[in-house]
Amino acid sequence: MKKIFLLLFCILCLSSNAIAQRWTLLPEKGIVWNVKPGDAPHSDHIEMSGLRVSTVVRYGVDSLGAFQLNRGMVWPLLRTIPNNTHASLMRKMAWNPLENVFINNSPIREQVQSIVLDGTMVVRSLCKTYGGTIELTRILFPSVSLPAFCEKYILKNLSDKAVSVEASHVRSEILTPESRGVFGTYHLVQTLSEGFSQFLQPGEEVSFYVTTVGYKNDEQQILPDVEAELVARRALVSEWWNSLVLKTPDPIINMMFAFAKIRAAESIYQTSGGLMHGPGGESYYAAIWANDQAEYINPFFPFLGYNKGNESAYNAFQHFARFMNKEYKPIPSSIIAEGTDIWNGAGDRGDAAMIAYGAGRYALARGDKQEAEHLWDLITWCLEYCKRKVNQEGVVASDADELEGRFPAGDANLCTSSLYYDALLSAVYLGNELNKPKQQLREYTKAADKLKKDIEKYFGATVEGFETYQYYKGNDVLRSWICIPLTVGIYDRKDATIAALFSPRLWTRNGLLTQAGSETFWDRSTLYALRGVYAAGETEKATEYLKYYSSERLLGEHVPYAIEAWPEGNQRHLSAESGLYCRIIIEGMFGIRPIGFRSFKLTPRLPSEWDHMVLQHIKAFDTDFDISVQREGGKLHVVVTQLGKICLDKKLKDGETLNVYLK
């Protein structure tokens, strides 16, 4: 009876995604909301970022069909006082430039027809007025390199006779108080480009531009060329679209993966402390964290091959390395304010394990021997720190975990020890590539073997009837982070753990609850779980839940990215979570585990309903290669092509692992 109830629950959850698909896929790249009668009012928010600006675009369509826009502007380099984690200059700006635009001497009255997300936001409306109809198109996007949010407006005459259009030039400037800024007064300027007054003949169009810019008092006024900025933004998005390309029979997963690359890569800021990837969310900029950056996103960047992504990853590890010390005091959880300060408010969260885990995987996948040599000291310092924190029962003690006390984590938690275990394995692979002392590497191997056994002894338990893990000693309520061992190759309790993850106690229509019985969910645990379930070989189950999750996040009511959490943060589009989504595909579905500068383990998990899956232009291991998996005669035909030449062609059984060596 319990199994029947669980099956019905899962079917209900997985089928409910069809209820809320507001958006649909475009034939090319992007998604569209074709606004129909009864769709409005509806509002949402999406974050869009460049090197010197980020904007949370709060948008929607009101009950009369008009477009609503509020720009949550963030300037990470315009630091405020006190210069702490949240000290990026921020302002919400809801100015509607159409108040200054007239058609046939009348204010614009629009009916939104569609909204497209494709790395920009494109809004198309019809504006009917006495004597004519105008098509209004907005294109909204951040500048790639300037501290500016850009908007292009196009008015096109759809009538069969001339229509008069006019717009007034507008410039509004705010000067922030000198005493509130680290660099004194800041200029915040909103501009509608030069005004015009003309007649549009049938079929003719005219464009005008709106910019929101922030700059320091000693900087020259910034006047963006919006057309050039649009070309630059689209070129950058195209670069991301065309690297690390996923092709499967499921177009929603393909598109979700494509969008995840945008959000993962765009949230990098050119700070005085070098390129820094930041989570975003109107809170976390010009700073790095041991979890979001070191653990979540940095191991992903080599696969995408985005130069600024790799540079930001290496820079983050270099910042953490500044805090190594002979006394083995904890490395800070976060380095903030462009690298000039730290935050360590939760104590030791297992940060050394996070850093060693991420740095090891990054160095191997990056395939750059010089970088790896520079990172080796940081990795080994973090491993030694963890070793010194191992308690009498063989697992790693810490003050908290990455949730920083939001939920109990005991004196030693499953996450920290699992990450330490994986970091030890990576150190052995990396040490072999760097010709490090064999005795040192044997000690790491021995420590990993012992830790795996001690994880089972210490954390293995029956929790709520499932033979899974207690997240910490004495924990008797299911937690979502029981998925962590699966992501690092520990499968001793995989069946019961997977059953617990997808039971009604943890799984909801929003993914995994952080703790059974609560209402809180954080996407990061759902994303880890899906990766781990693939890695454990439960391909069909992982795929069904991945399909559901992808449809909900890409085409539902809040799109198009993975989110941070709820209720905290109101489902912000924090960036590193999108990197975790990509890692479901790379490390879970394709089963790629770096083991050298030009080598990796490959364990493809092709769903039974698919006949193929392909990952093209993988840029890891300092090269460019493709992996194709085809189902042929009950086996998986795997072809690895490097720079146009086949370097591996083999048929595998389901679940079989290959070692792949690139040239």
Secondary structure by P-SEA (a helix, b strand, c coil): caaaaaaaaaaaaaaccccccccccccccccccccccccccccbbbbbbcccccccccccccccbbbbbbbbccccccccccccccccbbbbbbcccccccccccccbbbbbcccccccbbbbbbbbbcccbbbbbbbbbbbbccccbbbbbbbbbbcccbbbbbbbbbbbbbbbcccccccccbbbbbbbccccbbbbbccccccccbbbbbbbcccccbbbbaaaaaaaaaaaaaaaaaaccccccccaaaaaaaaaaaaaaccccccccccbbbbbcccccccccccccccccccccccccccaaaaaaaaaaaaaaaccccccccccccccccccccccccccccaaaaaaaaaaaaaaaaaccaaaaaaaaaaaaaaaaaaaaaccccccccccccccccccccccccaaaaaaaaaaaaaaaaaaaaacccaaaaaaaaaaaaaaaaaaaaaccccccccccccccccccccccccccccccccccaaaaaaaaaaccccccccccccccccccccaaaaaaaaaaaaaacaaaaaaaaaaaaaaaaccccccccccccccccccccccaaaaaaaaaaaccccccccccccbbbbbbbcccccccccccccccccccbbbbbbbcccccbbbbbcccccccccccccccccccccc
